[in-house]
C-alpha cells in the first residue's frame, strides 16, 4: 500500500490529486506543519521533512516533481503521461521539471521573502522581483497553451495537475495575474477532473484552492 505524507493544501496537493486521478489505493499521514517530527516514518521518507513524500514497500520518494513522475509511471493505465519515446513524452518531462525547478520556487520570493533575508527593508523589493518573474512564467505557459488543451499530449497528465496547483496559489493575491485566458481555461479544465475534485474535497479546499478552514490541517488545529 502506498503511504502519502502530506500537509493538506500544501505542495502535497498535487501528489494527492495525481493519486486520485489514478484511482490509486493509498493511506495518508497528515503531517503537522509545525511539529513535523511527530509523524512516524516521515524523516525516513524525506530527511528534509518536506511534503510530499511517498512510500510503497521498499520505495521512498520525495520532491513534488519526482513524486508526480513516479505516480505517472506506477499507474500507466491512468494515462497521466504520454507514451514513452513520443514527442509528447518529452514535453511531459520538460514541463514537470520546469514546474519543479522554475515555476514552483518562483513563488517563494512572493510568498515568503523573509525566508531569504532577515532585512525587512529588502522584502518589498524582493517580492516585487518575484512578482515580475511570476508574470514572465505565466506568459511562458500562456504562449505554450495556444491551440492546446493540455501541456503534453492529448490527455491530462501530472504536468497539468502540477500547473493547476501552482496557478491556484495565485488566488491568494488578487493583484497578481498569471498568464491569460488560455491558462485560466486550463485551470478550469483540470479543476473539473473527478480526481482533482476529490482531492480538493479531501484537502478541504474550494475551487480557488483556498482553505475552507485555514486554522486546520488534516482536520487538526495548527
Secondary structure, DSSP 8 states (H G I E B T S, - for coil): -EEEEE-TTSTHHHHHHHHHHTT--EEEEE--TT-GGGSTTHHHH-TT--S-EEEETTEEEESHHHHHHHHHHHTGGG--S--TTSHHHHHHHHHHHHIIIIIHHHTHHHH-GGGT-S-HHHHHHHHHHHHHHHHHHHHHHHHHTTT-SSSSSSS--HHHHHHHHHHHGGGG-TT---S-HHHHHHHHHHHTSHHHHHHHHHTTB-TTS-BSSTTEETTEE-
